[in-house]
Amino acid sequence: MKNFVVFWEVDFFDHDGSEIYLVKEKMSANDLDSLLEQLDEGIENDEFTPEQAIENNFDLGNVNIEYALIEDCDGKVLYEDKDIDRSKAKKTLEL
């Protein structure tokens, strides 16, 4: 198993882009392809809840999560969703 760091984009979309966060989560998988499959299936089945790292998240309304960036344990970027503008994030938090 290899260790990865997944950066989730957590977007409370009722706020027109003013409540977007990045949440770091450590994960393990056999390889990057296995991790991507795990993430895709987990999102589809509501298995991930990175919004839990955000204080008062229930008060912020409806949420959308996407994995924005994946790094290896040394900080090397292995995957980046170019459609996500990480500079819009209010804060980066950790699970």
C-alpha positions in Angstrom: 0.0 0.0 0.0 1.1 3.5 -0.8 0.2 6.7 1.1 -1.4 9.7 -0.6 -2.8 13.1 0.4 -6.1 14.0 -1.2 -7.2 17.6 -1.3 -10.9 17.8 -1.4 -12.7 20.9 -2.8 -15.7 21.4 -0.5 -18.2 23.9 -2.1 -21.2 25.1 -0.2 -22.9 26.1 -3.4 -25.8 28.0 -1.9 -23.3 30.8 -1.3 -22.3 31.5 -4.9 -18.7 30.5 -4.5 -18.0 32.4 -1.3 -17.9 29.3 0.9 -15.3 27.0 -0.8 -12.7 25.1 1.3 -9.9 22.7 0.7 -9.7 19.7 3.0 -6.6 17.5 3.2 -7.1 13.8 3.9 -4.5 11.1 4.1 -5.4 7.9 2.3 -3.8 4.6 1.3 -4.2 2.6 -1.9 -2.1 0.1 -4.0 -1.5 2.8 -6.7 -2.9 6.0 -8.1 -5.3 4.2 -10.4 -6.7 2.2 -7.4 -7.0 5.4 -5.4 -8.9 7.2 -8.2 -11.3 4.3 -8.5 -11.8 4.3 -4.7 -12.5 8.0 -4.8 -14.9 7.9 -7.7 -16.9 5.0 -6.2 -16.8 6.6 -2.7 -18.2 9.9 -4.0 -20.9 8.1 -5.9 -21.9 6.2 -2.7 -21.6 9.2 -0.3 -18.7 7.5 1.6 -16.6 10.6 2.0 -17.5 13.6 4.2 -14.6 16.1 4.1 -17.1 18.8 5.0 -16.9 17.5 8.6 -13.6 19.3 9.0 -15.5 22.6 8.6 -16.9 24.2 11.7 -20.7 24.8 11.5 -20.9 23.0 8.1 -24.6 22.2 8.6 -25.3 25.9 8.7 -23.7 26.5 5.4 -26.2 24.6 3.3 -25.9 22.2 0.4 -22.4 20.9 -0.4 -20.6 19.5 -3.4 -17.3 17.7 -2.9 -14.6 16.8 -5.6 -11.1 15.7 -5.3 -9.0 18.6 -6.6 -5.4 17.4 -6.0 -3.6 14.2 -5.1 0.0 14.2 -3.8 2.3 11.3 -2.8 3.7 11.2 0.7 6.6 13.4 -0.5 4.4 16.2 -1.7 4.8 15.4 -5.4 1.6 16.2 -7.4 0.2 13.1 -9.0 -3.2 14.4 -10.1 -4.6 17.8 -10.5 -8.1 18.7 -11.6 -7.4 21.8 -13.8 -11.1 22.8 -13.7 -10.9 23.6 -10.0 -9.5 27.0 -9.0 -7.9 26.3 -5.7 -7.2 30.0 -5.1 -10.9 30.5 -4.4 -10.7 28.4 -1.3 -11.2 30.4 1.9 -9.1 28.0 4.0 -7.3 24.7 3.8 -8.2 22.3 6.6 -7.1 18.8 7.6 -9.1 15.8 8.4 
